[in-house]
């Protein structure tokens, strides 16, 4: 299966949280999630999320690729905007990026 090459630009912008769709949700540890929320509330968001603008572009929406905990943490804190690096790729490539991110976090 050929996956397109992704170019991460490092360009970060604020986007509305309401315009982000989670394409690969996962279960999370409640205690760890509360730590994320507390950290964001105390020091702010230190690492932007990663979103895809390519697949849902016509709807004005973004697909979340990496950073669901950070996204949900900001939402829980009442933020309307979140810092994000925006890339444009196919849905297939977006799923692969999202899955790789989740697998990299998995503890065996």
C-alpha positions in Angstrom: 0.0 0.0 0.0 1.5 3.3 -1.1 1.2 6.2 1.3 1.8 9.7 0.1 4.7 11.6 1.5 3.7 14.1 4.2 5.5 17.4 4.6 5.3 18.7 8.1 5.6 22.5 7.9 6.0 23.4 11.5 3.6 26.2 10.8 1.2 26.5 13.8 -2.1 28.4 13.8 -5.1 28.6 16.1 -8.2 26.9 14.8 -11.7 26.6 16.3 -12.1 23.4 18.4 -15.7 23.0 17.1 -14.2 22.5 13.6 -12.2 19.4 14.5 -13.4 15.8 14.0 -11.7 12.9 15.7 -11.1 10.2 13.1 -9.5 7.6 15.4 -10.7 8.0 19.0 -9.2 5.9 21.7 -9.9 5.0 25.3 -7.8 7.0 27.7 -6.8 6.6 31.3 -8.9 9.0 33.4 -6.1 9.8 35.8 -3.6 10.6 33.0 -6.3 12.7 31.3 -6.9 14.7 34.4 -3.1 15.3 34.6 -3.2 16.6 31.0 -6.1 19.0 31.8 -4.3 20.2 34.9 -1.1 20.8 33.0 -2.8 22.7 30.2 -4.7 24.8 32.8 -1.5 25.6 34.7 1.1 26.2 31.9 -0.9 26.2 28.7 -0.7 23.9 25.7 3.0 23.2 25.1 2.7 21.0 22.0 0.2 21.8 19.2 -2.1 19.1 17.9 -1.8 17.8 14.3 -4.8 18.1 11.9 -5.5 17.3 8.3 -7.3 19.9 6.2 -7.3 17.9 3.0 -10.2 15.4 3.3 -12.9 17.7 5.0 -11.7 20.9 3.3 -15.0 21.4 1.5 -16.9 21.3 4.9 -14.5 23.7 6.5 -13.5 21.0 9.0 -10.3 19.4 10.1 -9.5 15.8 10.9 -7.6 15.3 14.1 -4.5 13.1 13.5 -2.5 13.5 16.8 -3.4 15.1 20.1 -6.8 13.9 21.1 -6.0 14.2 24.9 -4.8 17.8 24.4 -7.9 18.6 22.3 -10.3 17.2 24.9 -8.3 18.8 27.7 -8.6 22.3 26.0 -12.3 21.7 25.4 -12.9 20.7 29.0 -11.2 23.9 30.1 -13.6 25.9 27.9 -11.1 26.9 25.2 -12.7 27.8 21.9 -9.5 27.7 19.9 -6.5 25.4 19.9 -3.0 25.6 18.5 -2.6 23.2 15.6 -0.2 22.3 12.8 -2.3 21.9 9.7 -1.3 19.5 7.0 -3.1 18.4 3.9 -3.3 14.7 3.0 -5.7 11.9 1.9 -7.9 10.3 4.4 -6.0 7.0 4.1 -2.7 8.8 4.9 -4.4 10.6 7.8 -5.5 7.3 9.3 -2.0 5.9 9.0 -0.5 8.9 10.7 -3.1 8.7 13.5 -2.6 4.9 14.0 1.2 5.3 14.1 0.8 8.0 16.8 -1.4 5.8 18.9 0.9 2.7 18.5 3.9 4.8 19.5 2.1 5.6 22.8 1.0 2.0 23.5 2.8 0.4 26.4 3.4 -3.3 26.0 
